[in-house]
Amino acid sequence: MLNYNQINLGRIKMSFAPMLLATINNSIGNKDKHVSLEYLIGLFMDKKTTNLSNTDKYIIGTIQTEALEQEIEWFSQDYHIPMENILHVLSINPYQ
């Protein structure tokens, strides 16, 4: 499992989710349906455009409408995902 970013506060280490993942999961009311970091990375790395699950569609739609450009850029940089992959996935109309 991938680790979230960590900050050190003296002897305490705190993990925090990437902003983009937090934006997506904050829009999902049921915590049991929250997506993992691995799932989100896989969506972009696979450049999936067909046979999208309802979860995939929801993620894409949420990013298109709620995520800040900076969140997307940081996610791309922090997890070494080519921006072209992200833009390709985000060019999809998930509910068409």
N, CA, C and O atoms as CSV, one atom per row, in Angstrom:
chain,resi,resn,atom,element,x,y,z
A,1,MET,N,N,0.835,-1.173,0.000
A,1,MET,CA,C,0.000,0.000,0.000
A,1,MET,C,C,0.885,1.242,0.000
A,1,MET,O,O,1.884,1.299,0.716
A,2,LEU,N,N,0.519,2.221,-0.795
A,2,LEU,CA,C,1.285,3.456,-0.858
A,2,LEU,C,C,1.083,4.270,0.398
A,2,LEU,O,O,-0.002,4.278,0.980
A,3,ASN,N,N,2.119,4.948,0.808
A,3,ASN,CA,C,2.022,5.800,1.984
A,3,ASN,C,C,1.555,7.185,1.586
A,3,ASN,O,O,1.902,7.697,0.522
A,4,TYR,N,N,0.775,7.771,2.446
A,4,TYR,CA,C,0.415,9.168,2.272
A,4,TYR,C,C,1.631,10.009,2.628
A,4,TYR,O,O,2.587,9.513,3.223
A,5,ASN,N,N,1.589,11.266,2.264
A,5,ASN,CA,C,2.647,12.182,2.663
A,5,ASN,C,C,2.670,12.262,4.179
A,5,ASN,O,O,1.646,12.078,4.838
A,6,GLN,N,N,3.845,12.538,4.724
A,6,GLN,CA,C,3.960,12.624,6.175
A,6,GLN,C,C,4.631,13.929,6.559
A,6,GLN,O,O,5.491,14.439,5.841
A,7,ILE,N,N,4.228,14.457,7.698
A,7,ILE,CA,C,4.902,15.612,8.269
A,7,ILE,C,C,5.365,15.223,9.663
A,7,ILE,O,O,4.718,14.429,10.346
A,8,ASN,N,N,6.475,15.783,10.072
A,8,ASN,CA,C,7.009,15.511,11.401
A,8,ASN,C,C,6.705,16.682,12.315
A,8,ASN,O,O,7.020,17.830,12.000
A,9,LEU,N,N,6.099,16.389,13.432
A,9,LEU,CA,C,5.835,17.389,14.459
A,9,LEU,C,C,6.532,16.907,15.726
A,9,LEU,O,O,5.924,16.261,16.580
A,10,GLY,N,N,7.801,17.228,15.829
A,10,GLY,CA,C,8.569,16.716,16.961
A,10,GLY,C,C,8.685,15.214,16.855
A,10,GLY,O,O,9.241,14.696,15.886
A,11,ARG,N,N,8.165,14.514,17.842
A,11,ARG,CA,C,8.228,13.050,17.833
A,11,ARG,C,C,6.997,12.427,17.194
A,11,ARG,O,O,6.900,11.205,17.090
A,12,ILE,N,N,6.066,13.255,16.770
A,12,ILE,CA,C,4.821,12.746,16.201
A,12,ILE,C,C,4.888,12.829,14.685
A,12,ILE,O,O,5.211,13.878,14.128
A,13,LYS,N,N,4.583,11.727,14.021
A,13,LYS,CA,C,4.472,11.717,12.567
A,13,LYS,C,C,3.001,11.666,12.212
A,13,LYS,O,O,2.256,10.829,12.724
A,14,MET,N,N,2.590,12.555,11.343
A,14,MET,CA,C,1.189,12.566,10.927
A,14,MET,C,C,1.123,12.315,9.428
A,14,MET,O,O,1.853,12.933,8.653
A,15,SER,N,N,0.256,11.416,9.033
A,15,SER,CA,C,0.031,11.158,7.616
A,15,SER,C,C,-1.180,11.948,7.164
A,15,SER,O,O,-2.130,12.152,7.920
A,16,PHE,N,N,-1.129,12.387,5.922
A,16,PHE,CA,C,-2.286,13.078,5.383
A,16,PHE,C,C,-2.484,12.677,3.933
A,16,PHE,O,O,-1.527,12.425,3.201
A,17,ALA,N,N,-3.730,12.626,3.540
A,17,ALA,CA,C,-4.081,12.228,2.182
A,17,ALA,C,C,-3.767,13.363,1.220
A,17,ALA,O,O,-3.861,14.533,1.588
A,18,PRO,N,N,-3.398,13.028,-0.005
A,18,PRO,CA,C,-3.216,14.074,-1.011
A,18,PRO,C,C,-4.514,14.871,-1.167
A,18,PRO,O,O,-5.608,14.323,-1.035
A,19,MET,N,N,-4.378,16.156,-1.448
A,19,MET,CA,C,-5.560,17.012,-1.552
A,19,MET,C,C,-6.568,16.487,-2.567
A,19,MET,O,O,-7.773,16.522,-2.318
A,20,LEU,N,N,-6.090,16.004,-3.701
A,20,LEU,CA,C,-7.010,15.530,-4.732
A,20,LEU,C,C,-7.821,14.342,-4.221
A,20,LEU,O,O,-9.031,14.275,-4.439
A,21,LEU,N,N,-7.169,13.421,-3.554
A,21,LEU,CA,C,-7.873,12.270,-2.985
A,21,LEU,C,C,-8.866,12.723,-1.919
A,21,LEU,O,O,-9.978,12.202,-1.841
A,22,ALA,N,N,-8.469,13.685,-1.107
A,22,ALA,CA,C,-9.367,14.209,-0.073
A,22,ALA,C,C,-10.585,14.884,-0.698
A,22,ALA,O,O,-11.701,14.731,-0.201
A,23,THR,N,N,-10.382,15.622,-1.772
A,23,THR,CA,C,-11.503,16.274,-2.461
A,23,THR,C,C,-12.504,15.236,-2.942
A,23,THR,O,O,-13.712,15.401,-2.772
A,24,ILE,N,N,-12.000,14.174,-3.539
A,24,ILE,CA,C,-12.876,13.114,-4.053
A,24,ILE,C,C,-13.616,12.432,-2.905
A,24,ILE,O,O,-14.840,12.301,-2.934
A,25,ASN,N,N,-12.867,12.002,-1.902
A,25,ASN,CA,C,-13.491,11.261,-0.806
A,25,ASN,C,C,-14.411,12.128,0.044
A,25,ASN,O,O,-15.377,11.620,0.614
A,26,ASN,N,N,-14.132,13.417,0.140
A,26,ASN,CA,C,-15.031,14.309,0.881
A,26,ASN,C,C,-16.377,14.447,0.186
A,26,ASN,O,O,-17.377,14.762,0.831
A,27,SER,N,N,-16.412,14.220,-1.106
A,27,SER,CA,C,-17.678,14.324,-1.837
A,27,SER,C,C,-18.485,13.026,-1.781
A,27,SER,O,O,-19.646,12.992,-2.188
A,28,ILE,N,N,-17.865,11.962,-1.277
A,28,ILE,CA,C,-18.540,10.670,-1.131
A,28,ILE,C,C,-19.007,10.558,0.316
A,28,ILE,O,O,-18.188,10.478,1.232
A,29,GLY,N,N,-20.294,10.553,0.515
A,29,GLY,CA,C,-20.832,10.541,1.872
A,29,GLY,C,C,-20.536,9.272,2.652
A,29,GLY,O,O,-20.293,9.330,3.857
A,30,ASN,N,N,-20.553,8.137,1.988
A,30,ASN,CA,C,-20.366,6.846,2.645
A,30,ASN,C,C,-18.875,6.508,2.703
A,30,ASN,O,O,-18.258,6.259,1.667
A,31,LYS,N,N,-18.297,6.497,3.896
A,31,LYS,CA,C,-16.864,6.229,4.043
A,31,LYS,C,C,-16.467,4.858,3.510
A,31,LYS,O,O,-15.323,4.659,3.099
A,32,ASP,N,N,-17.401,3.915,3.513
A,32,ASP,CA,C,-17.100,2.582,2.986
A,32,ASP,C,C,-16.847,2.612,1.483
A,32,ASP,O,O,-16.276,1.672,0.932
A,33,LYS,N,N,-17.265,3.675,0.824
A,33,LYS,CA,C,-17.094,3.779,-0.627
A,33,LYS,C,C,-15.951,4.707,-1.017
A,33,LYS,O,O,-15.762,4.987,-2.201
A,34,HIS,N,N,-15.181,5.191,-0.034
A,34,HIS,CA,C,-14.040,6.045,-0.353
A,34,HIS,C,C,-13.047,5.273,-1.210
A,34,HIS,O,O,-12.900,4.060,-1.063
A,35,VAL,N,N,-12.369,5.980,-2.102
A,35,VAL,CA,C,-11.392,5.337,-2.984
A,35,VAL,C,C,-10.003,5.458,-2.374
A,35,VAL,O,O,-9.724,6.369,-1.593
A,36,SER,N,N,-9.151,4.534,-2.741
A,36,SER,CA,C,-7.780,4.519,-2.223
A,36,SER,C,C,-6.868,5.319,-3.146
A,36,SER,O,O,-7.215,5.631,-4.285
A,37,LEU,N,N,-5.717,5.632,-2.627
A,37,LEU,CA,C,-4.699,6.307,-3.419
A,37,LEU,C,C,-4.315,5.445,-4.614
A,37,LEU,O,O,-4.149,5.953,-5.723
A,38,GLU,N,N,-4.174,4.145,-4.389
A,38,GLU,CA,C,-3.813,3.228,-5.473
A,38,GLU,C,C,-4.860,3.233,-6.581
A,38,GLU,O,O,-4.524,3.196,-7.765
A,39,TYR,N,N,-6.123,3.278,-6.188
A,39,TYR,CA,C,-7.211,3.279,-7.169
A,39,TYR,C,C,-7.127,4.520,-8.046
A,39,TYR,O,O,-7.256,4.436,-9.268
A,40,LEU,N,N,-6.911,5.671,-7.418
A,40,LEU,CA,C,-6.845,6.924,-8.166
A,40,LEU,C,C,-5.636,6.952,-9.098
A,40,LEU,O,O,-5.749,7.371,-10.250
A,41,ILE,N,N,-4.498,6.513,-8.611
A,41,ILE,CA,C,-3.309,6.453,-9.459
A,41,ILE,C,C,-3.556,5.516,-10.634
A,41,ILE,O,O,-3.203,5.840,-11.769
A,42,GLY,N,N,-4.152,4.368,-10.377
A,42,GLY,CA,C,-4.448,3.408,-11.445
A,42,GLY,C,C,-5.362,3.978,-12.509
A,42,GLY,O,O,-5.179,3.710,-13.697
A,43,LEU,N,N,-6.340,4.761,-12.096
A,43,LEU,CA,C,-7.257,5.373,-13.061
A,43,LEU,C,C,-6.488,6.233,-14.055
A,43,LEU,O,O,-6.766,6.202,-15.254
A,44,PHE,N,N,-5.524,6.999,-13.559
A,44,PHE,CA,C,-4.743,7.871,-14.441
A,44,PHE,C,C,-3.664,7.115,-15.202
A,44,PHE,O,O,-3.430,7.405,-16.375
A,45,MET,N,N,-3.013,6.170,-14.576
A,45,MET,CA,C,-1.914,5.467,-15.242
A,45,MET,C,C,-2.422,4.532,-16.334
A,45,MET,O,O,-1.750,4.335,-17.347
A,46,ASP,N,N,-3.601,3.956,-16.133
A,46,ASP,CA,C,-4.171,3.064,-17.146
A,46,ASP,C,C,-4.811,3.837,-18.288
A,46,ASP,O,O,-5.117,3.267,-19.335
A,47,LYS,N,N,-5.016,5.153,-18.085
A,47,LYS,CA,C,-5.678,6.003,-19.082
A,47,LYS,C,C,-6.971,5.350,-19.565
A,47,LYS,O,O,-7.275,5.340,-20.758
A,48,LYS,N,N,-7.706,4.820,-18.632
A,48,LYS,CA,C,-8.941,4.102,-18.920
A,48,LYS,C,C,-9.974,5.052,-19.526
A,48,LYS,O,O,-10.240,6.121,-18.976
A,49,THR,N,N,-10.549,4.659,-20.651
A,49,THR,CA,C,-11.565,5.509,-21.286
A,49,THR,C,C,-12.823,4.736,-21.647
A,49,THR,O,O,-13.835,5.337,-22.008
A,50,THR,N,N,-12.773,3.416,-21.555
A,50,THR,CA,C,-13.957,2.617,-21.860
A,50,THR,C,C,-14.269,1.729,-20.664
A,50,THR,O,O,-13.425,1.510,-19.795
A,51,ASN,N,N,-15.477,1.231,-20.639
A,51,ASN,CA,C,-15.926,0.370,-19.544
A,51,ASN,C,C,-15.686,1.006,-18.175
A,51,ASN,O,O,-15.216,0.351,-17.244
A,52,LEU,N,N,-16.013,2.281,-18.074
A,52,LEU,CA,C,-15.841,2.975,-16.803
A,52,LEU,C,C,-16.876,2.488,-15.797
A,52,LEU,O,O,-18.058,2.362,-16.119
A,53,SER,N,N,-16.428,2.219,-14.598
A,53,SER,CA,C,-17.356,1.845,-13.527
A,53,SER,C,C,-18.067,3.108,-13.041
A,53,SER,O,O,-17.668,4.224,-13.377
A,54,ASN,N,N,-19.106,2.923,-12.260
A,54,ASN,CA,C,-19.783,4.083,-11.677
A,54,ASN,C,C,-18.825,4.879,-10.801
A,54,ASN,O,O,-18.907,6.106,-10.740
A,55,THR,N,N,-17.922,4.185,-10.125
A,55,THR,CA,C,-16.923,4.865,-9.294
A,55,THR,C,C,-15.999,5.711,-10.155
A,55,THR,O,O,-15.720,6.862,-9.819
A,56,ASP,N,N,-15.516,5.147,-11.274
A,56,ASP,CA,C,-14.654,5.900,-12.191
A,56,ASP,C,C,-15.358,7.161,-12.675
A,56,ASP,O,O,-14.779,8.247,-12.677
A,57,LYS,N,N,-16.606,7.005,-13.084
A,57,LYS,CA,C,-17.378,8.145,-13.582
A,57,LYS,C,C,-17.535,9.213,-12.511
A,57,LYS,O,O,-17.405,10.406,-12.783
A,58,TYR,N,N,-17.815,8.773,-11.302
A,58,TYR,CA,C,-17.996,9.724,-10.205
A,58,TYR,C,C,-16.695,10.476,-9.918
A,58,TYR,O,O,-16.704,11.690,-9.720
A,59,ILE,N,N,-15.583,9.750,-9.898
A,59,ILE,CA,C,-14.278,10.372,-9.650
A,59,ILE,C,C,-13.975,11.413,-10.715
A,59,ILE,O,O,-13.600,12.541,-10.396
A,60,ILE,N,N,-14.136,11.041,-11.973
A,60,ILE,CA,C,-13.839,11.966,-13.069
A,60,ILE,C,C,-14.723,13.203,-12.971
A,60,ILE,O,O,-14.235,14.328,-13.073
A,61,GLY,N,N,-16.013,12.999,-12.776
A,61,GLY,CA,C,-16.938,14.129,-12.661
A,61,GLY,C,C,-16.612,15.029,-11.484
A,61,GLY,O,O,-16.702,16.253,-11.589
A,62,THR,N,N,-16.237,14.432,-10.367
A,62,THR,CA,C,-15.893,15.214,-9.177
A,62,THR,C,C,-14.643,16.047,-9.412
A,62,THR,O,O,-14.600,17.220,-9.040
A,63,ILE,N,N,-13.640,15.461,-10.018
A,63,ILE,CA,C,-12.416,16.214,-10.299
A,63,ILE,C,C,-12.723,17.360,-11.262
A,63,ILE,O,O,-12.248,18.480,-11.072
A,64,GLN,N,N,-13.515,17.079,-12.289
A,64,GLN,CA,C,-13.846,18.114,-13.271
A,64,GLN,C,C,-14.578,19.293,-12.646
A,64,GLN,O,O,-14.397,20.431,-13.080
A,65,THR,N,N,-15.396,19.041,-11.638
A,65,THR,CA,C,-16.229,20.114,-11.090
A,65,THR,C,C,-15.743,20.683,-9.756
A,65,THR,O,O,-16.055,21.829,-9.432
A,66,GLU,N,N,-14.990,19.910,-8.983
A,66,GLU,CA,C,-14.655,20.356,-7.630
A,66,GLU,C,C,-13.170,20.568,-7.361
A,66,GLU,O,O,-12.816,21.354,-6.483
A,67,ALA,N,N,-12.304,19.893,-8.087
A,67,ALA,CA,C,-10.871,19.968,-7.785
A,67,ALA,C,C,-10.259,21.261,-8.318
A,67,ALA,O,O,-10.644,21.767,-9.372
A,68,LEU,N,N,-9.316,21.768,-7.573
A,68,LEU,CA,C,-8.561,22.933,-8.011
A,68,LEU,C,C,-7.436,22.487,-8.936
A,68,LEU,O,O,-6.920,21.376,-8.812
A,69,GLU,N,N,-7.067,23.355,-9.854
A,69,GLU,CA,C,-5.981,23.040,-10.784
A,69,GLU,C,C,-4.700,22.695,-10.016
A,69,GLU,O,O,-3.966,21.788,-10.407
A,70,GLN,N,N,-4.438,23.408,-8.940
A,70,GLN,CA,C,-3.237,23.166,-8.141
A,70,GLN,C,C,-3.232,21.760,-7.535
A,70,GLN,O,O,-2.181,21.124,-7.462
A,71,GLU,N,N,-4.388,21.274,-7.105
A,71,GLU,CA,C,-4.476,19.914,-6.552
A,71,GLU,C,C,-4.047,18.889,-7.593
A,71,GLU,O,O,-3.314,17.945,-7.297
A,72,ILE,N,N,-4.518,19.095,-8.807
A,72,ILE,CA,C,-4.209,18.170,-9.898
A,72,ILE,C,C,-2.719,18.215,-10.217
A,72,ILE,O,O,-2.090,17.174,-10.406
A,73,GLU,N,N,-2.156,19.416,-10.277
A,73,GLU,CA,C,-0.726,19.556,-10.559
A,73,GLU,C,C,0.116,18.904,-9.468
A,73,GLU,O,O,1.074,18.192,-9.770
A,74,TRP,N,N,-0.231,19.140,-8.198
A,74,TRP,CA,C,0.522,18.532,-7.098
A,74,TRP,C,C,0.428,17.016,-7.146
A,74,TRP,O,O,1.420,16.325,-6.914
A,75,PHE,N,N,-0.746,16.497,-7.443
A,75,PHE,CA,C,-0.927,15.047,-7.518
A,75,PHE,C,C,-0.035,14.472,-8.616
A,75,PHE,O,O,0.622,13.450,-8.419
A,76,SER,N,N,-0.018,15.128,-9.759
A,76,SER,CA,C,0.817,14.697,-10.876
A,76,SER,C,C,2.291,14.673,-10.475
A,76,SER,O,O,3.003,13.710,-10.761
A,77,GLN,N,N,2.735,15.718,-9.824
A,77,GLN,CA,C,4.144,15.816,-9.419
A,77,GLN,C,C,4.488,14.825,-8.311
A,77,GLN,O,O,5.496,14.122,-8.396
A,78,ASP,N,N,3.662,14.767,-7.281
A,78,ASP,CA,C,3.970,13.924,-6.121
A,78,ASP,C,C,3.975,12.435,-6.447
A,78,ASP,O,O,4.736,11.671,-5.853
A,79,TYR,N,N,3.132,12.022,-7.383
A,79,TYR,CA,C,3.003,10.593,-7.686
A,79,TYR,C,C,3.506,10.243,-9.083
A,79,TYR,O,O,3.243,9.155,-9.595
A,80,HIS,N,N,4.228,11.172,-9.686
A,80,HIS,CA,C,4.906,10.949,-10.966
A,80,HIS,C,C,3.957,10.424,-12.043
A,80,HIS,O,O,4.257,9.463,-12.752
A,81,ILE,N,N,2.828,11.073,-12.139
A,81,ILE,CA,C,1.844,10.726,-13.157
A,81,ILE,C,C,1.940,11.776,-14.254
A,81,ILE,O,O,1.770,12.964,-13.982
A,82,PRO,N,N,2.208,11.362,-15.483
A,82,PRO,CA,C,2.302,12.350,-16.558
A,82,PRO,C,C,1.015,13.173,-16.661
A,82,PRO,O,O,-0.088,12.628,-16.641
A,83,MET,N,N,1.177,14.487,-16.771
A,83,MET,CA,C,0.015,15.362,-16.870
A,83,MET,C,C,-0.826,15.000,-18.090
A,83,MET,O,O,-2.044,15.180,-18.077
A,84,GLU,N,N,-0.191,14.493,-19.140
A,84,GLU,CA,C,-0.965,14.102,-20.329
A,84,GLU,C,C,-1.938,12.970,-19.995
A,84,GLU,O,O,-3.038,12.927,-20.546
A,85,ASN,N,N,-1.556,12.060,-19.110
A,85,ASN,CA,C,-2.476,10.995,-18.681
A,85,ASN,C,C,-3.674,11.582,-17.950
A,85,ASN,O,O,-4.819,11.206,-18.202
A,86,ILE,N,N,-3.394,12.509,-17.043
A,86,ILE,CA,C,-4.469,13.120,-16.266
A,86,ILE,C,C,-5.405,13.896,-17.178
A,86,ILE,O,O,-6.624,13.767,-17.072
A,87,LEU,N,N,-4.846,14.699,-18.071
A,87,LEU,CA,C,-5.681,15.486,-18.984
A,87,LEU,C,C,-6.496,14.584,-19.902
A,87,LEU,O,O,-7.640,14.897,-20.232
A,88,HIS,N,N,-5.908,13.468,-20.311
A,88,HIS,CA,C,-6.629,12.517,-21.162
A,88,HIS,C,C,-7.859,11.973,-20.434
A,88,HIS,O,O,-8.958,11.958,-20.987
A,89,VAL,N,N,-7.668,11.530,-19.201
A,89,VAL,CA,C,-8.789,10.981,-18.428
A,89,VAL,C,C,-9.826,12.066,-18.149
A,89,VAL,O,O,-11.027,11.809,-18.223
A,90,LEU,N,N,-9.370,13.266,-17.832
A,90,LEU,CA,C,-10.305,14.343,-17.511
A,90,LEU,C,C,-11.013,14.911,-18.738
A,90,LEU,O,O,-11.953,15.693,-18.601
A,91,SER,N,N,-10.576,14.529,-19.925
A,91,SER,CA,C,-11.259,14.980,-21.148
A,91,SER,C,C,-12.525,14.161,-21.415
A,91,SER,O,O,-13.318,14.496,-22.295
A,92,ILE,N,N,-12.701,13.099,-20.654
A,92,ILE,CA,C,-13.852,12.210,-20.829
A,92,ILE,C,C,-15.101,12.855,-20.247
A,92,ILE,O,O,-15.063,13.448,-19.169
A,93,ASN,N,N,-16.208,12.733,-20.971
A,93,ASN,CA,C,-17.510,13.102,-20.409
A,93,ASN,C,C,-18.019,11.833,-19.731
A,93,ASN,O,O,-18.484,10.918,-20.411
A,94,PRO,N,N,-17.940,11.762,-18.409
A,94,PRO,CA,C,-18.210,10.497,-17.728
A,94,PRO,C,C,-19.649,10.005,-17.831
A,94,PRO,O,O,-19.908,8.815,-17.649
A,95,TYR,N,N,-20.570,10.886,-18.116
A,95,TYR,CA,C,-21.978,10.473,-18.112
A,95,TYR,C,C,-22.589,10.476,-19.505
A,95,TYR,O,O,-23.806,10.583,-19.654
A,96,GLN,N,N,-21.761,10.360,-20.506
A,96,GLN,CA,C,-22.250,10.351,-21.880
A,96,GLN,C,C,-22.606,8.953,-22.292
A,96,GLN,O,O,-23.040,8.734,-23.424
